[in-house]
Amino acid sequence: MLTKKSFFKPLILTFAALVLSIGASAQVNLSLKNVKVSDAITALNRAHGYSVSVNSGDVDLNKVISVNASGASITDVLDQIFAGQQVTYIIDGKSISVSKGEPKTKPAQVTGVVLDENGDPLMGAGILVKGTNLGFISGSDGSFALKDVKFPATLVVSYIGYSDQEITVNGNEGHIKVEFDDSMNLLDEVVVVGYGTQKKVNVTGAVSVIDGATLNQRPVTNTAMALQGADPSIILTNGNGSIEATEYSVSVRGKVSLNSGSPLVLVDGVEGSLSLVNPNDIESISVLKDASACAIYGAKASAGVILVNTKSGVGEEGRASINYNGRYSIASNTTSTDFITTAYDYITMTNSFNQIFQGNDAWTFSEAQIQMMYDRRNDVTEDPSRPWVIPDVTNTYTYLYLGNFDWYGYLFKRTRPETEHNVSVKGGTQKMNYYVSGRYLYREGLFNQAAEDKV
């Protein structure tokens, strides 16, 4: 049996849908020639009562257009008014909202060929449309074809031993030719192995290289912190929570046992510590990961080897070059420190939470004590006539705290500025060269009430 209430619900919905349908399909008669878009909107309003809302930043209102509509729908009329402009409209009865739309492009096919530095086709190259799952593997002749590509798109072309290429396509490039040259060959990278250097293509062990430019782009204070995330096989664990990572452990390819040691660190062939090396002085870092690569170093290299190669004095013959870089940054807490500082809010919230989960109050205060907290809840400054603490009548040796005070802000800083300056001088000749560097680093400490600033 239908009640009045249940009967009118579908009736109201049907009526609302009917109104919207009529608004969108109503017949419009409008004839305009060589008028501005703004004038056409005004004419539409006067002739048929449509209210058009439009942002001048999204639409060119001064564009000259012509409209010829006889018994047309409002959508057709709007298409004529905003012809040539990427817009979308929402029609709600006599109200129309116009906003900037996305360019409409039809999906199309992209074809091409992948070649090496000698012009020979590369079979098995991966071609992926960036940000999608649409991909293709090049055939024996190096050719590829991607269907249903929405433009503009970025193609990521990858092949073993080469750096990835990114190519932007807009649909009018035709047959694309992708060429990998010698400068992109990762196997030509020079790596430090043992007491010399080799090309990566000649190294059979597992070796990865991190160049100094990668480390210099990171706003860190020591090399250990810069290595975090630079190579997927390196895992750095901070031992004491210090932001400086002065006490840390490094592992290459993870820990193999509970008592496994740390990798051997050599700085220009001398055993050293990563935390003592300025990241700006590093030319490259080679990470030797397996037994084959580490064999020359013996038992000390059982957990891997990290080889740090520092910069040397190279440049124009007989000329010195001076390099400087500096940064100013502000370190902030990684978690929110916006704590509740009013006793009333803290007590009432914790009691409400405890009532829900345990059925009792977390704090036992009398009504008079709760009122004392409430009275001082909105104080801008502390009223000396209101005590911060009162004796606990249930325990002779304890006090109840009623004050409103930001103890965290009193003890700790929420932001800490850092300043760093690096200066280096290098030069020399074919027979002798030099490289001298200096660094100034200032960091404010974490505590407000203790001098922990470091230089």
C-alpha positions as CSV (number, residue, x, y, z in Angstrom):
1,M,0.0,0.0,0.0
2,L,1.3,3.4,-1.0
3,T,1.2,6.1,1.5
4,K,1.0,9.8,0.6
5,K,4.6,10.2,1.4
6,S,5.9,7.3,-0.7
7,F,3.6,8.3,-3.6
8,F,4.8,11.9,-3.9
9,K,8.5,11.0,-3.9
10,P,8.6,9.5,-7.5
11,L,6.2,12.2,-8.6
12,I,8.5,15.0,-7.4
13,L,11.5,13.4,-9.0
14,T,9.7,12.9,-12.3
15,F,8.6,16.5,-12.3
16,A,12.1,17.7,-11.6
17,A,13.6,15.6,-14.4
18,L,10.9,16.9,-16.7
19,V,11.7,20.6,-15.9
20,L,15.4,19.9,-16.7
21,S,14.6,18.1,-19.9
22,I,12.3,21.0,-21.1
23,G,15.0,23.5,-20.2
24,A,17.6,21.8,-22.2
25,S,15.4,21.1,-25.3
26,A,13.3,24.3,-25.4
27,Q,13.2,25.9,-28.8
28,V,15.2,29.1,-29.2
29,N,15.0,31.6,-32.0
30,L,18.0,34.0,-32.2
31,S,19.5,35.7,-35.2
32,L,22.7,37.8,-34.6
33,K,25.4,38.9,-37.1
34,N,28.9,40.1,-36.2
35,V,28.4,40.7,-32.5
36,K,30.6,40.1,-29.5
37,V,30.0,37.0,-27.4
38,S,29.0,39.3,-24.4
39,D,26.3,40.9,-26.6
40,A,25.1,37.5,-27.7
41,I,24.7,36.4,-24.1
42,T,22.7,39.6,-23.3
43,A,20.5,39.1,-26.3
44,L,19.8,35.5,-25.3
45,N,18.8,36.7,-21.8
46,R,16.5,39.4,-23.1
47,A,14.8,37.1,-25.7
48,H,14.4,33.9,-23.7
49,G,15.2,34.7,-20.1
50,Y,18.4,32.6,-19.9
51,S,20.8,33.6,-17.2
52,V,24.4,32.8,-18.3
53,S,27.2,32.7,-15.7
54,V,30.7,32.9,-17.2
55,N,34.2,33.7,-16.1
56,S,35.9,36.2,-18.3
57,G,39.2,34.4,-17.7
58,D,37.8,31.2,-19.2
59,V,36.1,32.7,-22.3
60,D,36.9,35.4,-24.8
61,L,33.9,37.7,-24.4
62,N,35.1,40.1,-27.1
63,K,35.2,37.5,-29.9
64,V,33.0,38.4,-32.8
65,I,30.5,35.7,-33.8
66,S,27.2,35.2,-35.7
67,V,24.2,33.2,-34.5
68,N,21.5,31.8,-36.8
69,A,19.0,29.7,-34.8
70,S,15.4,29.0,-35.6
71,G,13.6,26.6,-33.4
72,A,17.0,25.3,-32.2
73,S,17.8,23.8,-28.8
74,I,19.7,25.9,-26.2
75,T,22.7,23.6,-26.6
76,D,22.9,24.3,-30.3
77,V,22.7,28.1,-29.6
78,L,25.4,27.9,-27.0
79,D,27.6,26.0,-29.5
80,Q,27.2,28.8,-31.9
81,I,27.9,31.5,-29.3
82,F,31.1,29.8,-28.0
83,A,32.2,28.4,-31.3
84,G,36.0,27.8,-31.4
85,Q,36.4,28.0,-27.7
86,Q,37.0,25.1,-25.4
87,V,34.1,25.4,-22.9
88,T,31.6,23.2,-21.2
89,Y,28.1,24.2,-19.9
90,I,25.8,23.1,-17.2
91,I,22.1,23.8,-18.0
92,D,19.7,23.9,-15.0
93,G,16.4,25.2,-16.2
94,K,17.0,28.9,-17.2
95,S,20.4,29.0,-15.5
96,I,23.5,28.2,-17.5
97,S,27.0,27.9,-16.1
98,V,29.9,28.1,-18.6
99,S,33.4,27.1,-17.7
100,K,36.7,26.3,-19.4
101,G,36.8,22.8,-20.9
102,E,39.6,20.4,-21.7
103,P,40.7,20.3,-25.4
104,K,38.9,17.4,-27.1
105,T,41.2,15.2,-29.1
106,K,40.4,11.9,-30.7
107,P,42.5,8.9,-29.8
108,A,44.8,7.9,-32.6
109,Q,47.6,5.6,-33.5
110,V,51.3,6.4,-33.0
111,T,53.9,4.5,-35.1
112,G,57.6,4.6,-35.2
113,V,60.9,2.8,-35.1
114,V,63.7,2.5,-32.5
115,L,67.3,2.6,-33.7
116,D,70.8,2.3,-32.0
117,E,73.7,4.7,-32.5
118,N,74.6,2.9,-35.8
119,G,71.1,3.2,-37.2
120,D,70.4,-0.5,-36.7
121,P,66.9,-1.5,-35.4
122,L,66.6,-2.4,-31.7
123,M,64.3,-5.3,-31.0
124,G,62.7,-5.5,-27.6
125,A,62.7,-1.8,-26.8
126,G,59.9,-0.8,-24.4
127,I,57.5,2.1,-25.5
128,L,55.1,3.3,-22.8
129,V,52.6,6.1,-22.8
130,K,53.6,8.0,-19.6
131,G,50.9,7.9,-16.9
132,T,49.0,5.0,-18.5
133,N,49.2,1.2,-18.9
134,L,49.4,1.6,-22.7
135,G,52.7,0.1,-24.0
136,F,54.4,-1.8,-26.8
137,I,57.5,-3.8,-27.4
138,S,59.4,-3.1,-30.6
139,G,59.6,-5.9,-33.2
140,S,62.6,-7.4,-35.0
141,D,62.7,-4.4,-37.3
142,G,62.5,-2.0,-34.4
143,S,59.0,-0.8,-35.3
144,F,56.2,-0.2,-32.9
145,A,52.5,0.9,-33.1
146,L,50.5,2.3,-30.2
147,K,46.7,2.5,-30.6
148,D,44.2,4.8,-28.9
149,V,46.7,7.3,-27.8
150,K,45.2,10.5,-26.4
151,F,47.1,13.7,-27.3
152,P,49.2,15.3,-26.1
153,A,51.1,12.4,-24.8
154,T,54.6,11.6,-23.6
155,L,56.3,8.4,-24.8
156,V,58.9,6.8,-22.5
157,V,61.3,4.6,-24.6
158,S,63.6,2.3,-22.7
159,Y,66.2,-0.3,-23.7
160,I,68.6,-2.4,-21.7
161,G,71.9,-0.6,-21.2
162,Y,70.6,2.9,-22.3
163,S,69.1,5.8,-20.5
164,D,65.3,6.2,-21.0
165,Q,64.1,8.7,-23.6
166,E,60.9,10.8,-23.2
167,I,59.3,12.1,-26.4
168,T,56.2,14.4,-26.5
169,V,53.7,13.7,-29.3
170,N,50.8,15.8,-30.4
171,G,49.4,13.6,-33.2
172,N,51.0,15.4,-36.2
173,E,54.5,13.9,-36.0
174,G,53.9,11.1,-38.5
175,H,56.3,8.1,-38.3
176,I,58.5,8.7,-35.2
177,K,62.2,7.8,-35.2
178,V,63.8,7.2,-31.8
179,E,67.6,7.0,-31.8
180,F,69.8,6.0,-28.9
181,D,73.3,7.5,-29.2
182,D,76.6,6.8,-27.5
183,S,76.1,9.5,-24.8
184,M,73.1,7.5,-23.5
185,N,74.9,4.2,-23.2
186,L,75.0,3.3,-19.5
187,L,77.5,0.5,-20.2
188,D,80.2,3.1,-21.0
189,E,80.0,4.5,-17.5
190,V,83.3,4.4,-15.7
191,V,83.2,2.7,-12.3
192,V,85.8,2.4,-9.6
193,V,86.6,-1.2,-9.0
194,G,89.5,-2.3,-6.7
195,Y,92.4,-0.1,-7.3
196,G,91.5,1.2,-10.7
197,T,88.6,2.0,-13.0
198,Q,86.8,0.1,-15.7
199,K,83.9,0.5,-18.0
200,K,80.7,-1.0,-16.7
201,V,80.3,-3.2,-19.8
202,N,83.5,-5.0,-18.8
203,V,82.5,-5.6,-15.1
204,T,80.8,-8.9,-14.4
205,G,79.9,-8.1,-10.8
206,A,76.9,-6.1,-9.5
207,V,78.0,-2.5,-9.5
208,S,76.0,0.7,-9.4
209,V,77.2,4.3,-9.8
210,I,75.8,7.5,-8.2
211,D,77.3,10.7,-9.7
212,G,78.1,13.7,-7.6
213,A,75.4,15.8,-9.4
214,T,72.7,13.6,-8.0
215,L,74.0,14.1,-4.5
216,N,74.5,17.8,-4.8
217,Q,70.9,18.3,-5.7
218,R,69.8,17.0,-2.3
219,P,69.6,19.5,0.6
220,V,71.4,17.3,3.1
221,T,74.3,17.9,5.5
222,N,76.3,14.7,5.0
223,T,76.9,12.0,2.5
224,A,75.1,9.2,4.5
225,M,71.8,11.1,4.3
226,A,72.4,11.8,0.6
227,L,72.7,8.1,-0.2
228,Q,69.3,7.3,1.2
229,G,67.1,6.5,-1.8
230,A,69.9,7.3,-4.4
231,D,70.3,3.6,-5.0
232,P,67.6,1.0,-4.3
233,S,70.1,-1.5,-2.8
234,I,71.3,0.9,-0.1
235,I,69.4,1.0,3.2
236,L,70.3,3.6,5.8
237,T,69.0,3.3,9.3
238,N,69.3,6.1,11.8
239,G,70.3,4.8,15.2
240,N,69.4,7.6,17.5
241,G,66.7,9.7,15.8
242,S,69.2,12.6,15.1
243,I,68.4,14.6,12.1
244,E,72.1,14.7,11.3
245,A,72.4,10.9,10.9
246,T,75.6,10.9,13.0
247,E,74.8,7.4,14.3
248,Y,73.6,5.3,11.5
249,S,74.0,1.8,9.9
250,V,74.2,1.2,6.2
251,S,73.4,-2.1,4.5
252,V,73.8,-3.1,0.9
253,R,71.0,-5.4,-0.3
254,G,69.8,-5.8,3.2
255,K,71.1,-7.7,6.2
256,V,72.1,-11.3,5.5
257,S,72.2,-12.2,9.2
258,L,71.7,-10.7,12.7
259,N,75.4,-10.2,13.2
260,S,76.3,-9.1,9.6
261,G,78.6,-6.1,9.5
262,S,78.4,-2.8,7.6
263,P,79.8,-2.3,4.1
264,L,83.4,-1.2,3.7
265,V,83.7,2.5,3.0
266,L,86.7,3.7,1.1
267,V,87.3,7.4,0.3
268,D,89.8,7.7,-2.5
269,G,91.2,4.3,-1.5
270,V,91.4,5.1,2.2
271,E,89.0,3.6,4.7
272,G,86.8,6.3,6.1
273,S,83.3,7.4,7.2
274,L,80.5,8.7,5.0
275,S,79.5,11.3,7.6
276,L,82.9,13.0,7.4
277,V,82.7,13.6,3.6
278,N,81.2,16.8,2.2
279,P,78.6,15.8,-0.4
280,N,79.8,18.8,-2.5
281,D,83.3,17.3,-2.8
282,I,82.1,14.0,-4.3
283,E,82.7,13.2,-8.0
284,S,81.0,9.8,-7.9
285,I,80.2,6.8,-5.6
286,S,80.4,3.2,-6.8
287,V,78.5,0.5,-4.8
288,L,79.9,-3.0,-5.1
289,K,77.2,-5.4,-4.2
290,D,78.2,-9.1,-4.8
291,A,81.1,-11.4,-4.0
292,S,82.5,-11.1,-7.5
293,A,82.8,-7.3,-7.3
294,C,84.0,-7.2,-3.7
295,A,86.5,-10.1,-3.9
296,I,89.6,-8.0,-4.1
297,Y,88.9,-6.4,-0.7
298,G,88.8,-9.7,1.2
299,A,86.8,-10.4,4.3
300,K,86.1,-6.8,5.2
301,A,84.0,-6.5,2.1
302,S,81.6,-9.3,3.0
303,A,78.7,-6.8,3.4
304,G,79.6,-4.9,0.2
305,V,81.8,-1.9,-0.6
306,I,81.0,1.8,-1.0
307,L,83.8,3.6,-3.0
308,V,83.8,7.4,-2.8
309,N,85.7,9.2,-5.5
310,T,86.3,12.9,-4.6
311,K,86.7,15.7,-7.1
312,S,90.1,16.7,-8.4
313,G,91.6,19.9,-9.8
314,V,90.7,19.8,-13.5
315,G,90.0,22.7,-15.8
316,E,91.6,25.0,-18.3
317,E,95.4,24.8,-18.4
318,G,97.0,27.1,-15.8
319,R,93.7,28.6,-14.7
320,A,91.9,28.5,-11.4
321,S,88.2,28.3,-11.1
322,I,86.1,29.2,-8.0
323,N,82.8,27.6,-7.4
324,Y,80.2,28.6,-4.8
325,N,76.8,27.3,-3.8
326,G,74.7,28.0,-0.8
327,R,71.3,27.3,0.6
328,Y,68.9,28.5,3.3
329,S,66.2,26.2,4.4
330,I,63.7,25.8,7.2
331,A,63.3,22.4,8.9
332,S,59.9,21.7,10.4
333,N,58.4,18.8,12.4
334,T,57.2,15.8,10.4
335,T,54.2,15.4,12.7
336,S,51.6,18.0,13.9
337,T,52.5,19.8,17.2
338,D,49.3,21.7,17.5
339,F,48.5,20.2,20.8
340,I,45.5,21.1,23.1
341,T,46.8,23.6,25.6
342,T,43.6,24.3,27.6
343,A,42.9,22.0,30.6
344,Y,39.2,22.1,30.1
345,D,39.2,20.9,26.5
346,Y,41.8,18.2,27.3
347,I,39.9,16.8,30.3
348,T,36.5,16.8,28.6
349,M,37.8,15.1,25.4
350,T,39.8,12.4,27.1
351,N,36.8,11.7,29.5
352,S,34.4,11.4,26.5
353,F,36.8,9.1,24.7
354,N,37.2,6.9,27.8
355,Q,33.5,6.7,28.4
356,I,32.9,5.3,24.9
357,F,35.6,2.6,25.1
358,Q,35.8,1.8,28.8
359,G,32.6,3.2,30.3
360,N,34.4,5.5,32.9
361,D,36.2,8.8,33.1
362,A,40.0,9.0,32.5
363,W,40.2,11.9,35.0
364,T,38.2,12.4,38.2
365,F,37.6,16.1,38.8
366,S,34.8,17.6,40.8
367,E,32.2,19.9,39.3
368,A,33.9,22.9,41.0
369,Q,37.3,22.0,39.5
370,I,35.8,21.6,36.0
371,Q,34.2,25.0,36.4
372,M,37.5,26.5,37.3
373,M,39.0,25.1,34.1
374,Y,36.1,26.4,32.1
375,D,36.4,29.9,33.6
376,R,40.0,30.3,32.4
377,R,39.4,28.4,29.0
378,N,39.2,31.6,26.9
379,D,41.8,33.7,28.8
380,V,44.1,35.5,26.4
381,T,46.6,36.1,29.3
382,E,46.9,34.2,32.5
383,D,44.8,35.6,35.4
384,P,47.1,35.5,38.5
385,S,44.0,35.2,40.7
386,R,43.4,31.7,39.3
387,P,45.9,29.1,40.5
388,W,47.7,26.9,38.0
389,V,47.7,23.9,40.5
390,I,45.5,22.9,43.4
391,P,46.1,20.2,46.0
392,D,44.5,16.8,45.2
393,V,42.1,16.1,48.0
394,T,42.3,12.4,47.2
395,N,46.1,12.2,47.5
396,T,48.1,14.4,50.0
397,Y,51.3,14.3,47.9
398,T,49.9,15.3,44.5
399,Y,48.5,18.4,42.8
400,L,46.0,18.9,40.0
401,Y,47.1,21.0,37.1
402,L,44.5,23.5,35.8
403,G,46.6,25.9,33.8
404,N,46.5,26.7,30.0
405,F,50.0,26.7,28.7
406,D,51.8,25.5,25.5
407,W,54.6,23.5,27.1
408,Y,55.7,22.0,23.8
409,G,56.2,25.5,22.3
410,Y,58.0,26.6,25.5
411,L,60.5,23.7,25.3
412,F,60.8,23.0,21.6
413,K,61.0,24.9,18.3
414,R,58.5,24.1,15.6
415,T,60.8,25.4,12.8
416,R,64.6,25.5,12.7
417,P,66.5,27.5,10.0
418,E,69.6,26.1,8.4
419,T,72.3,28.0,6.5
420,E,75.0,26.4,4.3
421,H,77.8,27.9,2.2
422,N,80.3,25.8,0.1
423,V,83.3,27.3,-1.7
424,S,85.8,25.4,-3.8
425,V,88.9,26.3,-5.8
426,K,90.4,24.0,-8.4
427,G,93.0,24.2,-11.2
428,G,96.4,23.0,-12.2
429,T,98.3,21.6,-15.2
430,Q,98.7,18.2,-16.7
431,K,101.5,17.4,-14.2
432,M,100.0,18.8,-11.1
433,N,96.5,19.9,-10.0
434,Y,94.8,21.0,-6.9
435,Y,91.3,21.1,-5.3
436,V,90.6,23.0,-2.1
437,S,87.1,23.3,-0.6
438,G,85.6,24.9,2.5
439,R,82.1,24.6,4.1
440,Y,80.1,26.6,6.6
441,L,77.0,25.0,8.1
442,Y,74.8,26.5,10.7
443,R,71.8,24.8,12.2
444,E,69.6,25.9,15.0
445,G,68.9,23.4,17.8
446,L,65.6,21.8,18.6
447,F,65.3,23.1,22.2
448,N,64.2,26.6,23.1
449,Q,65.7,26.5,26.6
450,A,69.1,25.0,25.8
451,A,71.9,26.2,23.5
452,E,72.1,23.4,20.9
453,D,72.9,25.5,17.8
454,K,75.6,23.8,15.7
455,V,78.2,25.4,13.4
